[in-house]
Amino acid sequence: MQPEKDTILYILTKSQEYLKNLGVPNPRLDAEILLSDLLSLERIKLYSNFDKKLSEVIKNEYRKRIKERGNFKPVAYITGKKYFYKSEFIVNQTVLIPRPETEELVEWILEKEREVKLE
């Protein structure tokens, strides 16, 4: 059974297909992050609201975001934020996006600092 056209489920599915066809990595995750950010919802809440219909204003803004992602603009630059080491940072195209490897480096440095204090 096909989901109703203006619902969260339908729009997420179509967005995922669009991004996948363009070769964007993690198309479902990116589609979910962009929509949950736009709706100010936790991603998990999208699943409990799959049948909710979206307004034209929301759909148009979401379409814009998906097109930006389809042009390989990083999700963090589209949403304007990135979570890093348990904190949310405001980002734009003039700053580097924190990467998971950097979090690992922070963990390593903190562990080394603890070891030095123990000596």
C-alpha positions in Angstrom: 0.0 0.0 0.0 1.4 3.4 -1.0 1.5 6.1 1.7 -0.6 9.1 1.3 1.1 11.8 -0.8 1.6 14.7 1.7 2.5 12.6 4.7 5.9 12.4 6.5 6.3 8.8 5.4 5.7 9.6 1.7 7.9 12.6 1.7 10.8 10.9 3.5 10.6 7.9 1.1 10.6 10.1 -2.0 13.5 12.2 -0.6 15.5 9.1 0.2 15.0 7.8 -3.4 16.0 11.2 -4.8 19.2 11.4 -2.7 20.1 7.8 -3.3 19.7 8.3 -7.1 22.2 11.2 -6.9 24.7 9.1 -5.0 24.4 10.9 -1.7 25.7 8.8 1.1 23.2 7.9 3.9 20.2 9.2 2.0 17.6 8.1 4.6 19.5 9.4 7.6 20.1 12.8 5.8 16.4 13.0 4.8 15.3 12.3 8.4 17.8 14.8 9.9 16.7 17.6 7.5 13.0 17.0 8.1 13.3 16.6 11.9 15.3 19.8 12.1 12.8 21.7 10.0 9.9 20.4 12.2 11.8 20.9 15.4 11.2 17.2 16.3 13.6 14.5 17.5 14.2 12.0 14.6 12.4 9.3 16.5 9.2 11.4 16.6 9.1 11.2 12.8 8.3 7.5 13.1 5.4 8.1 15.5 4.0 10.8 13.1 4.5 9.1 9.8 0.9 9.7 8.8 0.9 13.5 9.6 0.4 15.7 6.6 2.8 18.5 6.0 1.8 22.0 4.9 2.9 23.5 1.6 5.2 25.9 3.3 7.0 23.1 5.1 7.1 20.9 2.0 8.6 23.8 0.0 11.3 24.5 2.6 12.1 20.8 2.9 12.3 20.5 -0.9 14.8 23.3 -0.9 16.9 21.5 1.8 16.8 18.2 -0.1 17.9 19.9 -3.3 20.8 21.5 -1.4 21.8 18.1 0.0 21.4 16.6 -3.5 24.1 19.1 -4.6 26.3 17.6 -1.8 26.0 20.5 0.6 26.8 19.1 4.0 23.8 18.5 6.3 25.4 20.7 9.0 25.6 23.6 6.7 21.9 23.2 5.7 20.7 23.0 9.3 23.2 25.4 10.6 24.3 23.2 13.5 26.4 20.2 14.4 26.6 18.1 17.5 30.1 17.6 18.8 31.2 16.0 22.0 27.8 16.3 23.7 27.3 19.9 22.7 25.5 21.6 19.8 27.6 24.0 17.7 26.3 26.6 15.3 28.1 26.2 11.9 28.1 27.8 8.6 30.2 27.7 5.4 32.9 29.8 7.0 33.8 27.2 9.7 34.9 23.6 9.5 32.4 21.0 10.5 33.5 18.9 13.5 34.1 15.3 12.5 33.7 12.1 14.5 37.5 11.5 14.3 38.0 14.8 16.2 35.7 13.5 19.0 38.0 10.4 19.2 41.0 12.7 19.4 39.4 14.6 22.2 38.7 11.3 24.1 42.3 10.2 23.6 43.6 13.5 24.9 41.4 13.4 27.9 42.4 9.8 28.7 46.1 10.8 28.4 45.5 13.7 30.7 43.9 11.4 33.3 46.9 9.0 33.0 49.3 11.9 33.7 47.4 13.0 36.7 47.5 9.5 38.1 51.3 9.4 37.9 
